[in-house]
């Protein structure tokens, strides 16, 4: 009978103890592996980030000075940088920055038409309508030169800026001053500059932006026949929400977003997936 008494102790005790202790160890190991992989393979080197931002700010200043001298009649606001790199959400390489160019509109002369009420029936794309032309005729707003029909045309504004970027600005001189080679991308629909430095290669995309009626609208129209559309941007609100939630519970959403950005960027099929879709997954 003695073996029968000892057998349960031998058989039952060992399976229970490892099961309780090993589970949290596996979770910690996975977390450590993810963070280690992020810090060693996905995180952008700080020196590279610093240099990219320094170059982008210098180009921003040069472009601002040019616009003020070339187009003093157009009330552009102060250019500012935007994008994941600036917010610490970029991974792998410091290779892309958004440059935002505020288009300052008089709210009494312009109103927004929701995307659902436009010809494309797309809630993402708004139209900016010139109002009260009977009392404030064409020419009262400095932006009236970019009207198509009765709407502020994102295409017309982009075409004017594209010509300036390509033909009017002395990029070789600016590049020499900054120790870089700067090329405007001629064939692109976007307003894009390619910047090459010994230590970093950077793509800068310029976006005219209108902030009106609590909306943030970019001159990033879809390809097609409609020339007046403005894309609503939620980037600022999304990033603000991620940071707010992390601050509230000491969360790791920003780390997760960086890891997702890096994984997608390095994947042959997922490399086009970024921005809002990944942020929404994390949120």
Order of alpha helices (4+ residues) and beta strands (2+ residues): alpha-alpha-beta-beta-beta-beta-beta-beta-alpha-alpha-beta-beta-beta-beta-beta-alpha-alpha-alpha
